[in-house]
Amino acid sequence: MTVTLVLVVAMAVLFSCGVYLLLERSLTRMLLGFLLLGNALNLLLLVMSGAAGKPPIGKSAEGITDPLPQAFALTAIVITFAVSAFLLALIHRSWKLSRADEVEVDEADAAIGRQRDGSGDEDVVDEDPEIDTDPEAAQQEENAR
């Protein structure tokens, strides 16, 4: 295995672990997932920049390294740091207010999602027992209004 292949495999592992952690309900795990994605992005920029060359200081322009990917990597590091600090502040504020690190399910959003899913499909079964699924009762209620 070459160094580039090792970096590609490491980048793929970081991307997959970062996406997995971002899909969790814990805010701390989301922050860790975001940090892993930021590091994977930096590895992507490093791999895509090509082979190492001469420094861009000298008399000839042959074989010098392109400084643009390095500038992109520095920019990505700064942006990742700033967003991580913001997310950490949000996590701290959430912990101070509710003493919980979990993102709760918003019932109003879930109900809207179920209504949107059910509007186009007749095969969708509503899992909420509180909602009356009898079409005649719904029609009578609609006529009463």
Buried (B, 14 or more C-beta within 10 A) or exposed (E): EEEEEEBBEBBEEBBEBBEEBBEBEBBBBBBBBBBBBBBBBBBBBBBEBEEEEEEEEEEEEEEEBEEEBBEBBEEBBEEBEEBBEEBEEEBEEBEEEEEEBEEEEEEEEEEEEBEEEBEEEEEEEEEEEEEEEEEEEEEEEEEEE
